[in-house]
Amino acid sequence: MADEQQAEGRRQWLVLIYRVPSEPTRLRAAVWRRIKGLGAIYLQNSVAARPHAPGAERAFRTLRKEIVDMGGTAQLLITEVLAGEVDIENQFNAARDDEYEEILDKCNDFLAQIQKEYDAEHFTYAELEENDEDLTKLRNWFDKVRARDVLSATGREAVAGALSRCEEVLEEYAARVYAEEGEK
């Protein structure tokens, strides 16, 4: 049935409508973080949405239960947009592009850090290991955002290219570390 709806251009959306107690404020912050982590967007205060997917539905159901358990109220809907879907899709893609932009900024920081190592002539295994860990974090972050990017936001390709560049630069740096450490 979902395939038929997609063929007709009708996408199903998960919509979470909730209310959490005003105190303690950490509850609101926790719900907000979870919603963002699921890749949902806010249609208005306390109304979050994202394209339907089985994994997302399970996560939204779990979040709904947590909200109720903390003394709040929550309803979870699966719906189609009758009017304004392009606006919602654009908002969803803009949220992903914002995340991709953050990763792109961190890729540029990574490249600047490698250049700093060259400038300071720090060619050690410790520096290489630290930079390798940083690149792993960037890749993992990208994987998480890409998993939420079910509508293929435009920023994905730029980040994929930037990560490839980071990998190339790290490999060049590693070769230099091996050469320098081998001489000692």
N, C-alpha and C positions, 0 to 999 in steps of 0.2 A: 504494500500500500504506500509506503514512504517513497518507493521508486516511482510509482504512478504520479504522486503529488509533485515530485521533483520534475518529472517529465512535463507536467502541466505548468511548471514554473511556480508551484505553490510550495513554499518551504514552511515546515512546522517550527515553531519557536517554543522554548520553555520560558515561562514567565513566573517569577517568584514575587509574590506580594507579601510583605511582612511588616511586623511591628515588633520592636524589641523594647524592653524596659529602658527608661531614660537613665537609670542608675543601676549599676556602675557603668560609666561610659566605655569601659574596656569591652563590654559586650557588643556595643555598636561597632567599635573598631574591629573586633574580631570578625563579625559578620561581613563588614565591608571588605576586609582583606580576603576572606574566603570567596566572596562574590567576584572580586577582581581576579583572584587566582584561578577561578573557573572560566575566566574569559568573558564574563557577562558584562553587559552595559546597563546603565541606569536609564530607564525611560522617563522616570520622574522619581521623587523621593520614595524610597522603600519599594520600588518596583524595578526589578532587574530582569533582563532577558538575554537569551543567547540561542543560536540555532540548536534544534533538538538533535541529540545523539544519545545512544544508550548509556554510555559512560557519564555523560553530563547529567542525564536524568537521575542516575544513581547518586551522583554527587549532590545534586539539588535536593533529592529526597532526604539524604543524610543531613544536609544543612537545614532543611525545613524542620526535621525532628529536633535538631540541636536548638533551633530558635524556640520551638515550643517548650523544650526541656528547660530553657533558661527563663521561662515565664512569659514569652512573647507569643505572637500569633503569626501564622504563615499559611499561605495557600500556594499550591504549585499547579500551574496550568500548562497544557499543551494547546497551542492555538496557531491559527494562520492569521496573517495580517491582511485585512480587507482593503486598507488604504494606507499609503505611506511606507510601504515595505522598503522601497529604495532608500528612504531617509534612515531607516533602522539599519539596513545593510551598510550604508555609508558610515554611520556612527560606529557600528561594530568594526568595520575595516579601519576606521580612523584610530580606534583604540589599539588595534594590533599594530598599525603603523607607528603609533607613539611608542609602543614597546620595542618595535624594531629600531626606531631611532635611538632609543636608550642603548641598545646593544651596539649599534653602529658607533655611538660616542665612546663606549667602552672599548671597542675594537681600535679606535683611533688612540685612546689612552694606552692600550697594550702596545701598539706600534711605537708610540712615543717612548714608552718604558724600555723597549728593546733598543731604540736609538740611544737612549740615555746610557744603557749598558755599554754600547759601542763607544760612545763619547768618553766614558770614564774608564774604558778598557777593563771592564769587569767580565771576564770570561771564565766563570767558575761553575762547577756542577751545582752548587747551591743556588746560584742565580738562575741557571737553566731549569732546575726543578721548580723553583717558585714561578717562573714564567710559564712552564708547562701546566702547572696547577691553575694558573689564571686563565689559560686558553681552554682548559677542560671546563672551567666554570662558565666561560662564554658559550661554549658549545652546548652545555647542558641547558643554559638559559634559553638559547635559541631553540633547542628541541622542545622545551615547554611552550614557548610562544607559538612555534610552528604547529604544535598539536592543537592549540586553541584557534588557530587561524584557518577555520573551516571554510571561509569564503575567499581565501587567497588574496590577502591584502597586498598592495603594490610594493611595500617595503621589504618583502621577503627576499627577493633576489639580490638587493643591495647588501643585505647582511650576509647572505650566503657567499657573495663575492668577497666581502671584507674578511670573513672568517677564513676563506681560502688564502687570502693575502697574509693574514696573521700566521697561518700554518707554514706558509713558505718562508716567511721572515724568521720564524722560530727554528725551522730546519736549518737555515743559513747560520743562525746564531749557534745552534747546537754543533754544527760542523766546526765553527770557530772555537767553541769551548773545547771540543775534543782535540783540536790541533794545539791549542794553548796548554791544556792540561797534560797532553802527551809529551810536551817539551820539558816539563818540570821533573 
